[in-house]
Amino acid sequence: MIRITSHAFVATLIGVIFTSQAALAEDWPTWRFDGGRSATTPERLATELQLKWSIQLSPPRLAWPEDTRLYFDASLEPIVVAKTMYVASSHNDSVTAVDTDSGQRRWRFFADAPVRFAPVVANDLVYFGADDGYFYCLHAGDGTVAWKLRAAPSDRHVIGNERFTSAWPLRGGPVLVGSEIYFTAGIWPFEGTQLLAIKAGVDQPQPRAVMLPDKVTPQGYLAASNGQVYIPSGRDKAAGFNIDTGKFQSLNYQSRGKTDYHVTAEGDFLLHGDRIYDVPAKKLLPNAAHRPISTRKAIVGTWQGNVVAYDMVTPQLVEKKDRKGNVNHDKVLKPLWSLPVKTIAAATKQSEGTPISLELQADRKLYGIQGTSVFAIDVHAAAGPRVTWTAEIEGIPTRLIAADEKLFVATRGGKVHCFGAGAGTPKVASTALASLPRAPQWADQVTRWLSHSADPGGYCLVVGKCDNGCLDELLRESAMHLLVVAPDSAWIDATRQ
């Protein structure tokens, strides 16, 4: 017979409570949480969130700053698995791992060109592609290389997007489908663009590759649903690939000016930019929602300044006559509810004209951005959806994710803020970007060299061995991109830290 004392019972009960609470913490292992890019997680966040820590990272350096349809790298895109946040950088070609409790950096890995897309983390491995034409696999614990794969057909490099990159940069953000990771190589059809797949968790995997159809220029995160992989092209419609048949499917929709890099897939629906496309029926729906969240049962997004929700489970058929008088039945998603922008603006204290970005659903709440504020909406409130929490952010917020019982806020200037339950004094994990060391012995010489240059912001090729102090002064005194061609050297960016 086992006797349990009251103290032992209390201790056991406390252990069960803490175990149950820990089980509630969820990961965010890929861009927008899952392969469909739904941005919906079962994570449950505290009603009142307080700032816990902030960290300053390098701000993004966009590939196509002139076109908002191609802003796939306009924000830091953190992901979180267990107690580690991983952030890729298009500014300094890196992936950085950060402790989610303290905001302290665990490790940093440098590729040889910008890393423009969030990694995929699976089975303690970190997968990502870079503009250098390689696909990388790192050990999640320490950032060491498990393997790297040249996805580009050759090592030929070019000047692209003001950087020295592969002629086949990896611009189709990786997506995990079952046990395989899909990504693309190349962006110029005349050079050839490919869709590749590798087995996750395999040492030195052998990639499967298929050429993309003509005029497909991968620009954005791949999405997957119902055996299809969707490849966004930024300015044009997405391409569809059937995994079982190994063939591309024509997506017959045109919506000039209404699509961009942002693709979400849910069941039979492809949500591209503002548009909702029924893939089997090959028809655009009349409903519209900007970069929506998919909750499996509903689509929730913004339209004409308001937050809107549509029923995905029981679409309606609306009778419609064509020009010849023939009667057709068009599928329409039934509106569920809407929340006016003025209601949200009253809570965030932003002007009504300030755009709203809906970022995610965590359990029963939606989280979004308006101006310099972030907010939460309880969609199951007794009186209807209402704003239940707001916070003013230092900087302009650009992305939210929820994981590890925390809300992470990325800003345009390269900061990440972490919010969690409970009061306390926020920690500042890093207050400034690292600066280059001075090399006074080279200062006068570098100044003379630069005085003969008509463009101090161009490109500088350094051939042979060169003193690090000389390189530091070239980077400090100019805005040049340096390519160093020498044994044991790699090309150096002026903002690499």
C-alpha positions as CSV (number, residue, x, y, z in Angstrom):
1,M,0.0,0.0,0.0
2,I,1.3,3.4,-1.0
3,R,0.6,6.3,1.3
4,I,0.5,9.8,-0.2
5,T,0.9,12.7,2.3
6,S,-0.9,16.0,1.7
7,H,2.5,17.6,0.9
8,A,3.2,14.9,-1.7
9,F,-0.3,15.3,-3.2
10,V,0.1,19.1,-3.5
11,A,3.6,18.7,-5.1
12,T,2.2,16.1,-7.5
13,L,-0.7,18.4,-8.3
14,I,1.6,21.3,-9.0
15,G,3.7,19.2,-11.2
16,V,0.7,18.1,-13.2
17,I,-0.5,21.7,-13.5
18,F,2.9,22.9,-14.8
19,T,3.2,19.9,-17.2
20,S,-0.2,20.8,-18.6
21,Q,0.7,24.4,-19.0
22,A,4.0,23.5,-20.7
23,A,2.1,21.2,-23.1
24,L,0.1,24.3,-24.2
25,A,3.2,25.9,-25.7
26,E,3.3,25.5,-29.5
27,D,6.0,25.9,-32.1
28,W,5.9,28.1,-35.1
29,P,8.3,26.1,-37.3
30,T,7.8,27.7,-40.7
31,W,6.5,30.9,-42.3
32,R,2.9,31.4,-41.3
33,F,3.0,28.3,-39.1
34,D,2.3,25.5,-41.6
35,G,2.6,24.3,-45.2
36,G,-0.7,25.9,-46.1
37,R,0.5,29.2,-44.7
38,S,-2.7,29.4,-42.7
39,A,-1.2,31.6,-39.9
40,T,-3.5,29.8,-37.5
41,T,-2.0,28.1,-34.3
42,P,-3.6,26.4,-31.3
43,E,-1.2,28.4,-29.1
44,R,-3.1,30.2,-26.3
45,L,-1.6,33.5,-25.2
46,A,-2.3,35.4,-22.0
47,T,-5.1,38.0,-22.1
48,E,-2.7,40.7,-20.9
49,L,0.7,40.6,-22.6
50,Q,3.7,42.6,-21.3
51,L,7.0,43.4,-23.1
52,K,9.7,40.9,-21.9
53,W,12.7,41.7,-24.1
54,S,13.8,43.4,-27.3
55,I,16.7,42.6,-29.6
56,Q,18.2,44.7,-32.4
57,L,19.0,42.8,-35.6
58,S,20.0,44.0,-39.0
59,P,17.0,45.6,-40.9
60,P,16.0,43.8,-44.2
61,R,17.6,44.8,-47.5
62,L,15.0,44.3,-50.1
63,A,15.6,42.6,-53.4
64,W,12.9,44.6,-55.2
65,P,12.2,47.8,-53.2
66,E,10.4,49.4,-56.1
67,D,7.5,47.0,-56.2
68,T,5.3,46.1,-53.2
69,R,4.1,43.0,-54.9
70,L,7.6,41.5,-54.4
71,Y,8.0,42.4,-50.7
72,F,8.6,38.8,-49.6
73,D,11.8,40.0,-47.8
74,A,10.5,43.4,-46.5
75,S,10.2,42.1,-42.9
76,L,12.2,39.9,-40.6
77,E,10.3,36.6,-40.5
78,P,11.1,34.9,-37.2
79,I,10.1,31.3,-36.5
80,V,10.2,29.6,-33.2
81,V,10.8,25.9,-32.2
82,A,11.0,24.9,-28.5
83,K,12.9,27.7,-26.8
84,T,14.7,29.1,-29.8
85,M,13.8,31.8,-32.4
86,Y,15.4,31.6,-35.8
87,V,15.7,34.7,-38.0
88,A,17.1,34.9,-41.5
89,S,18.7,38.1,-42.8
90,S,18.8,39.5,-46.3
91,H,21.1,42.3,-44.9
92,N,24.0,40.3,-43.7
93,D,23.5,36.9,-45.3
94,S,22.9,35.1,-42.0
95,V,20.6,32.9,-39.9
96,T,20.6,33.8,-36.2
97,A,19.3,31.7,-33.3
98,V,18.0,33.5,-30.2
99,D,16.9,32.3,-26.8
100,T,13.2,33.0,-26.5
101,D,13.3,33.5,-22.7
102,S,16.2,36.0,-22.6
103,G,16.6,37.4,-26.1
104,Q,20.3,36.4,-26.0
105,R,21.9,35.2,-29.2
106,R,22.7,31.4,-29.2
107,W,24.5,31.3,-32.6
108,R,24.8,32.9,-36.0
109,F,25.6,31.3,-39.3
110,F,26.6,33.1,-42.5
111,A,25.8,32.0,-46.0
112,D,27.5,33.6,-49.0
113,A,24.6,35.7,-50.2
114,P,21.3,37.1,-48.8
115,V,19.0,34.7,-47.0
116,R,15.6,36.1,-47.9
117,F,13.2,33.5,-46.6
118,A,12.4,32.1,-43.2
119,P,13.9,28.7,-42.5
120,V,11.9,25.4,-42.0
121,V,12.8,23.6,-38.7
122,A,12.1,19.9,-38.5
123,N,13.6,17.2,-36.4
124,D,16.2,19.5,-34.8
125,L,17.5,20.6,-38.2
126,V,17.2,24.1,-39.8
127,Y,16.6,24.2,-43.6
128,F,16.9,27.3,-45.8
129,G,18.0,28.5,-49.2
130,A,20.1,31.6,-50.1
131,D,20.8,33.8,-53.1
132,D,24.2,32.0,-53.4
133,G,22.4,29.1,-55.1
134,Y,22.8,26.7,-52.1
135,F,20.2,25.0,-49.9
136,Y,21.5,24.6,-46.3
137,C,20.8,22.2,-43.5
138,L,22.1,23.2,-40.0
139,H,22.0,21.5,-36.6
140,A,19.5,23.5,-34.6
141,G,21.4,23.3,-31.4
142,D,24.7,25.0,-32.4
143,G,24.2,26.1,-36.0
144,T,26.9,23.8,-37.5
145,V,26.4,22.6,-41.0
146,A,24.8,19.2,-41.4
147,W,25.1,19.5,-45.2
148,K,24.8,22.0,-48.0
149,L,23.4,21.3,-51.5
150,R,24.1,23.3,-54.6
151,A,20.7,23.7,-56.1
152,A,21.9,26.0,-58.9
153,P,23.0,24.1,-62.0
154,S,26.4,25.7,-61.9
155,D,28.6,28.0,-59.8
156,R,28.1,31.0,-62.2
157,H,27.5,34.2,-60.3
158,V,26.2,37.6,-61.4
159,I,25.5,41.0,-60.0
160,G,21.8,40.8,-59.0
161,N,19.7,43.1,-56.8
162,E,22.9,45.1,-56.0
163,R,24.6,42.0,-54.7
164,F,26.9,39.3,-55.9
165,T,24.7,36.3,-56.2
166,S,24.2,33.0,-58.0
167,A,22.6,33.2,-61.5
168,W,20.0,30.9,-59.9
169,P,19.1,32.4,-56.5
170,L,16.7,30.5,-54.4
171,R,13.6,32.6,-54.3
172,G,10.8,30.0,-53.8
173,G,10.6,29.9,-50.0
174,P,10.8,26.3,-48.6
175,V,7.7,24.4,-47.6
176,L,7.5,21.1,-45.7
177,V,5.0,18.7,-47.3
178,G,4.9,15.4,-45.3
179,S,8.5,14.3,-45.2
180,E,9.7,16.4,-48.1
181,I,10.8,20.0,-48.4
182,Y,10.1,21.8,-51.7
183,F,11.9,25.0,-52.9
184,T,12.9,26.6,-56.2
185,A,16.1,27.7,-57.9
186,G,16.3,30.5,-60.4
187,I,14.1,33.5,-61.2
188,W,14.9,34.2,-64.9
189,P,13.0,31.8,-67.3
190,F,15.7,32.2,-70.0
191,E,18.3,30.8,-67.5
192,G,15.9,28.0,-66.5
193,T,14.0,27.8,-63.2
194,Q,13.5,24.6,-61.2
195,L,11.3,23.1,-58.5
196,L,13.3,20.8,-56.2
197,A,12.3,18.4,-53.5
198,I,14.5,16.8,-50.8
199,K,13.8,14.3,-48.1
200,A,13.9,15.9,-44.6
201,G,16.0,14.2,-42.0
202,V,18.3,12.5,-44.5
203,D,22.1,12.9,-44.6
204,Q,23.2,14.3,-48.0
205,P,19.7,13.9,-49.6
206,Q,19.5,13.4,-53.4
207,P,17.2,16.2,-54.8
208,R,14.5,15.6,-57.3
209,A,14.1,18.4,-59.8
210,V,11.7,19.4,-62.5
211,M,11.9,22.4,-64.8
212,L,9.2,25.0,-64.2
213,P,7.0,26.1,-67.1
214,D,8.0,29.0,-69.2
215,K,7.4,32.5,-67.7
216,V,7.2,31.1,-64.2
217,T,9.4,33.4,-62.0
218,P,9.4,32.2,-58.4
219,Q,9.1,35.1,-56.0
220,G,7.7,34.2,-52.6
221,Y,6.9,31.4,-50.2
222,L,5.7,28.1,-51.6
223,A,2.4,26.8,-50.2
224,A,0.8,23.3,-50.2
225,S,-2.6,21.8,-49.8
226,N,-4.5,18.7,-51.1
227,G,-1.4,17.2,-52.9
228,Q,-0.6,20.5,-54.7
229,V,2.4,22.8,-54.3
230,Y,1.8,26.4,-55.3
231,I,4.6,28.6,-56.5
232,P,3.9,32.4,-56.4
233,S,5.3,34.6,-59.1
234,G,4.8,38.0,-57.5
235,R,3.4,40.0,-60.3
236,D,1.5,37.1,-62.0
237,K,-0.7,34.2,-61.1
238,A,0.8,31.3,-59.2
239,A,1.8,27.9,-60.7
240,G,0.4,24.7,-59.4
241,F,2.3,21.3,-59.2
242,N,0.6,18.0,-58.5
243,I,2.8,15.9,-56.3
244,D,1.3,12.5,-57.3
245,T,1.4,13.0,-61.1
246,G,4.6,15.2,-61.1
247,K,2.9,17.6,-63.5
248,F,2.1,21.2,-63.4
249,Q,-1.5,22.3,-63.3
250,S,-2.8,25.4,-65.2
251,L,-4.4,27.9,-62.8
252,N,-6.7,29.9,-65.0
253,Y,-7.2,33.1,-63.2
254,Q,-6.1,36.6,-64.0
255,S,-6.4,39.4,-61.5
256,R,-4.1,42.2,-62.6
257,G,-2.9,44.3,-59.7
258,K,-4.7,42.1,-57.1
259,T,-2.0,39.4,-56.7
260,D,1.5,39.4,-55.2
261,Y,4.1,37.2,-53.5
262,H,1.6,36.2,-50.8
263,V,-0.1,32.8,-51.3
264,T,-2.1,30.7,-48.8
265,A,-3.6,27.3,-49.6
266,E,-6.6,25.8,-47.8
267,G,-8.4,22.7,-49.1
268,D,-9.6,23.5,-52.6
269,F,-8.9,27.2,-52.3
270,L,-5.9,29.2,-53.3
271,L,-5.8,32.6,-51.6
272,H,-3.5,34.8,-53.6
273,G,-3.1,38.5,-52.7
274,D,-6.6,39.8,-52.5
275,R,-8.2,37.0,-54.5
276,I,-9.9,33.7,-53.6
277,Y,-9.6,31.0,-56.3
278,D,-11.5,27.7,-56.5
279,V,-8.8,25.3,-57.9
280,P,-11.0,22.3,-59.0
281,A,-13.7,24.6,-60.5
282,K,-11.0,26.9,-62.0
283,K,-12.9,30.0,-61.0
284,L,-12.3,33.2,-59.1
285,L,-14.8,33.8,-56.3
286,P,-16.4,37.2,-56.0
287,N,-15.3,37.4,-52.4
288,A,-12.1,39.3,-51.6
289,A,-9.8,39.5,-48.6
290,H,-6.3,40.9,-48.4
291,R,-3.7,38.3,-47.4
292,P,-6.2,36.4,-45.2
293,I,-5.8,33.9,-42.4
294,S,-7.3,30.5,-42.8
295,T,-8.9,29.0,-39.7
296,R,-9.9,25.8,-41.6
297,K,-13.5,26.8,-41.2
298,A,-13.3,30.4,-42.2
299,I,-11.2,32.9,-44.1
300,V,-10.4,36.1,-42.1
301,G,-8.8,39.1,-43.7
302,T,-9.1,42.8,-44.4
303,W,-11.1,44.4,-47.1
304,Q,-11.9,48.0,-47.7
305,G,-10.4,48.9,-44.3
306,N,-12.5,46.4,-42.3
307,V,-11.8,43.0,-40.9
308,V,-14.0,40.5,-42.6
309,A,-14.7,36.7,-42.2
310,Y,-16.2,34.3,-44.7
311,D,-17.5,30.8,-44.2
312,M,-15.4,28.2,-46.0
313,V,-17.4,25.1,-45.0
314,T,-20.7,25.7,-46.7
315,P,-20.3,28.0,-49.7
316,Q,-23.4,29.3,-51.3
317,L,-24.4,28.9,-55.0
318,V,-25.7,32.1,-56.5
319,E,-27.7,32.1,-59.8
320,K,-26.2,34.3,-62.4
321,K,-27.0,34.9,-66.1
322,D,-24.2,35.4,-68.7
323,R,-24.4,37.7,-71.7
324,K,-26.2,35.1,-73.7
325,G,-28.9,34.6,-71.1
326,N,-27.5,31.2,-69.9
327,V,-28.0,30.6,-66.2
328,N,-24.9,29.7,-64.2
329,H,-24.4,29.0,-60.5
330,D,-21.4,30.8,-59.0
331,K,-19.9,29.7,-55.7
332,V,-19.8,32.5,-53.1
333,L,-18.5,32.4,-49.5
334,K,-21.1,33.5,-47.0
335,P,-20.0,36.5,-44.8
336,L,-19.8,35.6,-41.1
337,W,-19.0,38.9,-39.5
338,S,-17.1,42.1,-39.9
339,L,-15.4,44.6,-37.6
340,P,-15.2,48.2,-38.8
341,V,-11.8,49.9,-39.0
342,K,-13.0,52.7,-36.8
343,T,-13.7,50.3,-33.9
344,I,-10.1,49.0,-34.1
345,A,-8.7,52.5,-34.5
346,A,-10.5,53.7,-31.4
347,A,-8.8,51.0,-29.4
348,T,-5.3,51.4,-31.0
349,K,-5.6,55.2,-31.0
350,Q,-4.5,55.3,-34.7
351,S,-6.3,57.2,-37.3
352,E,-9.1,55.4,-39.2
353,G,-7.2,55.8,-42.4
354,T,-4.3,53.8,-41.1
355,P,-4.1,50.3,-42.8
356,I,-4.7,47.2,-40.9
357,S,-2.7,44.0,-41.3
358,L,-4.2,40.8,-39.9
359,E,-1.3,38.5,-38.9
360,L,-2.5,35.4,-37.1
361,Q,-5.1,33.5,-35.1
362,A,-3.9,32.0,-31.8
363,D,-6.6,29.8,-30.2
364,R,-9.7,32.0,-30.1
365,K,-8.1,35.4,-30.8
366,L,-6.9,37.3,-33.9
367,Y,-3.7,39.4,-33.7
368,G,-2.9,42.3,-36.1
369,I,-1.1,45.5,-36.8
370,Q,-2.3,49.0,-37.2
371,G,0.3,51.7,-37.6
372,T,2.6,51.5,-34.6
373,S,0.2,49.4,-32.6
374,V,-0.5,45.7,-32.3
375,F,-3.9,44.4,-31.1
376,A,-5.9,41.3,-30.3
377,I,-9.5,40.6,-31.3
378,D,-11.6,38.1,-29.4
379,V,-13.8,36.6,-32.1
380,H,-16.0,34.7,-29.6
381,A,-16.9,37.6,-27.3
382,A,-20.6,37.5,-26.2
383,A,-21.4,40.8,-27.9
384,G,-19.5,40.0,-31.1
385,P,-15.8,40.4,-32.1
386,R,-14.1,43.1,-30.1
387,V,-10.6,44.4,-29.4
388,T,-9.4,43.0,-26.1
389,W,-5.7,44.1,-26.0
390,T,-3.4,46.7,-27.6
391,A,0.2,47.7,-27.3
392,E,2.2,50.5,-28.7
393,I,5.4,49.3,-30.4
394,E,8.8,51.0,-30.6
395,G,9.3,51.1,-34.3
396,I,6.9,50.2,-37.1
397,P,5.7,46.6,-36.6
398,T,5.7,44.4,-39.7
399,R,5.2,40.8,-38.6
400,L,3.6,38.9,-35.6
401,I,4.0,35.3,-34.7
402,A,2.8,33.3,-31.6
403,A,4.8,30.5,-30.0
404,D,6.2,29.3,-26.7
405,E,3.3,31.2,-25.0
406,K,4.7,34.4,-26.3
407,L,3.9,37.0,-29.0
408,F,6.9,38.1,-31.1
409,V,6.8,41.4,-33.0
410,A,9.2,42.2,-35.8
411,T,9.7,45.8,-36.9
412,R,10.8,47.5,-40.1
413,G,14.0,48.7,-38.5
414,G,15.2,45.2,-37.6
415,K,14.0,44.9,-34.0
416,V,12.2,42.0,-32.5
417,H,10.1,42.5,-29.4
418,C,8.9,39.6,-27.2
419,F,5.6,39.8,-25.2
420,G,4.5,37.4,-22.6
421,A,2.4,36.9,-19.5
422,G,3.3,38.6,-16.2
423,A,4.8,41.9,-15.2
424,G,8.5,42.7,-15.1
425,T,11.3,44.9,-16.4
426,P,11.9,44.4,-20.1
427,K,15.4,43.4,-21.1
428,V,17.3,44.9,-24.0
429,A,19.3,42.0,-25.4
430,S,21.2,44.2,-27.9
431,T,21.0,48.0,-28.3
432,A,23.2,48.6,-31.4
433,L,24.6,47.0,-34.5
434,A,28.2,46.0,-34.2
435,S,30.6,48.5,-35.7
436,L,33.7,47.8,-37.7
437,P,37.0,48.2,-35.9
438,R,39.1,51.2,-36.9
439,A,42.4,50.6,-38.8
440,P,44.2,54.0,-38.6
441,Q,47.3,52.6,-40.4
442,W,45.1,52.3,-43.5
443,A,42.9,55.4,-43.2
444,D,45.1,57.8,-45.3
445,Q,45.7,55.2,-48.1
446,V,42.0,54.3,-48.4
447,T,41.0,57.9,-48.5
448,R,43.4,58.5,-51.4
449,W,42.1,55.5,-53.3
450,L,38.5,56.6,-52.8
451,S,39.3,60.1,-54.0
452,H,40.0,58.6,-57.5
453,S,36.6,56.8,-57.5
454,A,33.7,58.5,-59.2
455,D,31.3,56.1,-57.4
456,P,32.1,55.3,-53.8
457,G,28.9,53.3,-53.6
458,G,29.7,50.8,-56.4
459,Y,31.5,47.5,-56.3
460,C,35.1,46.7,-55.4
461,L,36.9,43.6,-56.4
462,V,39.9,42.7,-54.2
463,V,42.2,40.1,-55.9
464,G,44.8,38.3,-53.7
465,K,45.4,38.5,-50.0
466,C,44.6,41.8,-48.3
467,D,45.0,43.0,-44.7
468,N,41.8,42.9,-42.8
469,G,42.4,46.4,-41.6
470,C,42.4,47.6,-45.2
471,L,39.1,45.9,-45.9
472,D,37.6,47.3,-42.7
473,E,38.6,50.9,-43.8
474,L,37.2,50.3,-47.3
475,L,33.9,49.2,-45.8
476,R,33.9,52.0,-43.2
477,E,34.7,54.9,-45.6
478,S,32.6,53.9,-48.5
479,A,29.2,52.2,-49.3
480,M,30.9,49.7,-51.7
481,H,30.1,46.0,-51.9
482,L,33.4,44.1,-51.6
483,L,34.2,40.9,-53.3
484,V,37.4,39.3,-52.1
485,V,38.9,36.6,-54.3
486,A,41.6,35.0,-52.3
487,P,42.3,31.7,-50.5
488,D,40.1,31.1,-47.4
489,S,38.2,34.3,-48.2
490,A,34.5,35.0,-49.0
491,W,32.9,38.1,-50.3
492,I,32.2,40.6,-47.6
493,D,29.2,42.9,-47.3
494,A,29.6,46.4,-45.8
495,T,27.0,45.7,-43.2
496,R,28.0,42.2,-42.3
497,Q,28.5,41.9,-38.5
